[in-house]
Amino acid sequence: MSILDDVTFRTKPMLLSILIFIITFANSGPSVPRILLYFGFVMVLVFIPLLKSKTKFFNSKVIYTNLALVLFNAIILFVYYENFSSIYNGLLYIACILFFLVLMNFSTNLKNTEAFIRYISIGTKILMIAAVGLSLSGIEFQWVSRTSFLFFLLYFILLDEKTKKHSKILYMGIWLFIAALDGERTFMLLFPVMLFLMASVNWIFEHKKVYKFLFIVVVILIISIPVIYVMLSNSEYKDLLNQYAVRYTKSRFFSGRDVIWSNMFEYYLRGNIFLGSGHHVTPITIYGAELSSHNTYMSILIRTGMIGIFLFFYFLWSVWNRYLEFKDTEAIKLSAVFLIITMLKQSSEMALIGNNVAVSVINWLVIAFGFVYCNSLNYQNKMERGFEVDQNREQ
């Protein structure tokens, strides 16, 4: 390896890692960090293929479903143009999906990929320890969505080969403690689900029917959660559930999402059930107040209708099936686990299609990173085979 190659190997993963950590703070504080976020987002989206240019869009159903989803949202954006919010929300949604498309087809030298994993792993460990220290010391430091960021960055600690098993368990425990400090009830409920999936992921991948059935069960849960939640809020158990929640979690069971979801669904039924009502429609359109839908799928349904939510689920389904083709790769197994947890978490937040752009960027990175690793592995194998061919010719 020449000096120039050595510098390239060391600097590119480091610079990308620094960019990721800048993004984790981009939604906190004043507007300057947000400007850095959007600049970083564009840089990653445009320049990642050029960093070690061997990007090849391999023939896959993921590509077709990805582009179908992008095209449909572009049509909705054009048909239902209303105001600046239409353009902003629609383009942000499209950008997130295209970002995943670029990532999943990106390949680089395997050493670069492994170095990136290592840098992110070390940085995340430092952030976790700092987060606990700041919380216990009583120092106030605004870090929006820190539990979400650390959850996705935890992926790289679990993937890092140089981190011992007992250390991985330790940092999972630290993350759970941070989630408890932040009162992230949904994440805490999903934590045992994540542990179960990690323990059984090999068995799930080996049984194709079980593997596909798991995704279907998750989709059914996703559809059922807002329906059951709203029904319970109107039932005789409402007060009892609130009492138990306050006793054990210090906050109410019904946080207002039931009202938001109920009204959003009523609004959806009054519009075009197949094409939705456009990308400008958010809770502020319905209530006149700055609120979040707290549900990615409800937002997609009301904005792009039944066709839009079907295309979104079908896109995720194609990603899930694509994982199956690389089932022996640890990075793919972890991406599959994090995809399931992400899908479930989106039933209580909206962070996949741009509401919280910084979280969206890290989220899609983790979902796509299994493919990045496989592409880098294939790229490395091709380079080694080419080197062997050259040696044989010389002999």
GIFEN-V53216 format. One record per residue. N is the residue number from 1. D_FIRST is the distance of its C-alpha to the first C-alpha in Angstrom with 1 decimal. Layout:
{{N:D_FIRST} {N:D_FIRST}}
This chain:
{{1:0.0} {2:3.8} {3:6.7} {4:8.2} {5:6.0} {6:6.3} {7:9.9} {8:10.5} {9:9.7} {10:12.0} {11:14.6} {12:15.6} {13:16.7} {14:18.3} {15:20.2} {16:21.4} {17:22.6} {18:24.5} {19:26.1} {20:27.3} {21:28.9} {22:30.5} {23:32.0} {24:33.5} {25:35.7} {26:36.4} {27:39.8} {28:41.0} {29:43.1} {30:43.8} {31:42.6} {32:39.7} {33:37.4} {34:38.6} {35:37.6} {36:34.1} {37:34.2} {38:35.2} {39:32.7} {40:30.0} {41:31.4} {42:31.4} {43:27.8} {44:26.6} {45:28.8} {46:27.9} {47:24.3} {48:22.6} {49:22.4} {50:20.7} {51:17.9} {52:15.8} {53:18.5} {54:19.2} {55:22.5} {56:25.1} {57:28.6} {58:29.3} {59:33.0} {60:34.4} {61:37.8} {62:36.0} {63:35.3} {64:38.9} {65:40.4} {66:38.1} {67:39.2} {68:42.8} {69:42.8} {70:41.4} {71:44.0} {72:46.8} {73:46.1} {74:45.9} {75:49.4} {76:50.7} {77:49.4} {78:51.3} {79:54.5} {80:55.0} {81:53.9} {82:55.9} {83:54.3} {84:51.0} {85:50.4} {86:50.4} {87:47.5} {88:45.6} {89:45.9} {90:45.4} {91:42.3} {92:40.8} {93:41.5} {94:40.0} {95:36.9} {96:36.2} {97:36.5} {98:34.3} {99:31.7} {100:31.6} {101:31.4} {102:28.3} {103:26.7} {104:27.6} {105:25.9} {106:22.7} {107:19.5} {108:15.9} {109:12.8} {110:14.3} {111:12.1} {112:13.4} {113:16.8} {114:16.9} {115:15.8} {116:18.6} {117:21.0} {118:20.3} {119:20.9} {120:24.0} {121:25.2} {122:25.1} {123:26.7} {124:29.4} {125:30.3} {126:30.9} {127:32.9} {128:35.0} {129:35.9} {130:36.7} {131:38.8} {132:40.9} {133:41.3} {134:42.5} {135:44.9} {136:46.4} {137:46.7} {138:48.7} {139:46.6} {140:46.8} {141:43.6} {142:43.6} {143:40.8} {144:41.9} {145:41.1} {146:39.0} {147:39.9} {148:38.6} {149:35.3} {150:34.7} {151:35.8} {152:33.1} {153:30.4} {154:31.6} {155:30.0} {156:26.5} {157:27.8} {158:29.2} {159:26.0} {160:23.8} {161:23.0} {162:22.8} {163:26.3} {164:29.0} {165:31.9} {166:34.4} {167:32.4} {168:32.3} {169:36.1} {170:36.5} {171:34.8} {172:36.8} {173:39.9} {174:38.9} {175:38.5} {176:41.9} {177:43.5} {178:42.2} {179:43.7} {180:46.9} {181:46.9} {182:46.5} {183:49.2} {184:47.0} {185:49.4} {186:47.8} {187:44.4} {188:46.2} {189:48.0} {190:44.9} {191:43.0} {192:44.8} {193:44.2} {194:40.5} {195:40.7} {196:42.7} {197:40.3} {198:37.3} {199:39.4} {200:40.6} {201:37.7} {202:36.8} {203:40.5} {204:40.9} {205:38.0} {206:39.5} {207:42.9} {208:42.6} {209:46.1} {210:45.7} {211:42.4} {212:44.1} {213:47.2} {214:45.4} {215:44.4} {216:48.0} {217:49.4} {218:47.1} {219:48.3} {220:51.9} {221:51.4} {222:50.0} {223:53.0} {224:55.4} {225:54.3} {226:55.8} {227:58.9} {228:59.6} {229:58.8} {230:61.3} {231:63.9} {232:63.7} {233:64.2} {234:67.5} {235:68.6} {236:70.8} {237:67.7} {238:66.3} {239:67.8} {240:67.0} {241:63.3} {242:63.2} {243:64.9} {244:62.5} {245:59.4} {246:60.7} {247:61.5} {248:58.1} {249:55.7} {250:57.7} {251:57.6} {252:59.6} {253:58.8} {254:59.7} {255:57.7} {256:58.9} {257:56.5} {258:59.5} {259:61.3} {260:58.3} {261:57.5} {262:61.2} {263:61.8} {264:58.6} {265:59.6} {266:63.1} {267:61.7} {268:59.5} {269:62.6} {270:64.5} {271:61.8} {272:60.2} {273:59.2} {274:56.9} {275:55.2} {276:55.6} {277:56.6} {278:53.5} {279:50.4} {280:52.6} {281:54.5} {282:53.5} {283:55.8} {284:56.7} {285:58.3} {286:60.4} {287:61.2} {288:60.8} {289:58.7} {290:55.0} {291:54.0} {292:51.2} {293:51.9} {294:50.0} {295:49.4} {296:46.7} {297:48.7} {298:52.0} {299:50.4} {300:49.0} {301:52.4} {302:54.4} {303:52.2} {304:51.4} {305:54.0} {306:54.0} {307:51.9} {308:49.2} {309:49.1} {310:49.0} {311:46.1} {312:44.2} {313:44.9} {314:44.1} {315:40.7} {316:39.9} {317:41.4} {318:38.9} {319:36.0} {320:37.5} {321:37.9} {322:34.4} {323:33.2} {324:35.1} {325:32.9} {326:29.9} {327:32.1} {328:29.8} {329:27.1} {330:27.7} {331:26.7} {332:29.3} {333:31.9} {334:31.5} {335:31.6} {336:34.8} {337:36.4} {338:35.6} {339:36.9} {340:40.2} {341:40.6} {342:39.8} {343:42.4} {344:45.0} {345:44.2} {346:44.8} {347:48.4} {348:48.9} {349:46.6} {350:45.2} {351:41.4} {352:39.9} {353:41.2} {354:40.9} {355:43.7} {356:41.2} {357:38.2} {358:35.9} {359:36.6} {360:36.4} {361:32.8} {362:31.7} {363:34.0} {364:32.6} {365:29.0} {366:29.9} {367:31.9} {368:29.1} {369:26.1} {370:26.8} {371:26.2} {372:23.0} {373:21.7} {374:23.0} {375:21.6} {376:18.1} {377:18.7} {378:20.0} {379:17.2} {380:14.7} {381:17.3} {382:17.6} {383:14.0} {384:14.2} {385:17.6} {386:16.5} {387:13.9} {388:16.8} {389:19.2} {390:17.2} {391:17.1} {392:20.8} {393:21.6} {394:20.2} {395:22.3}}
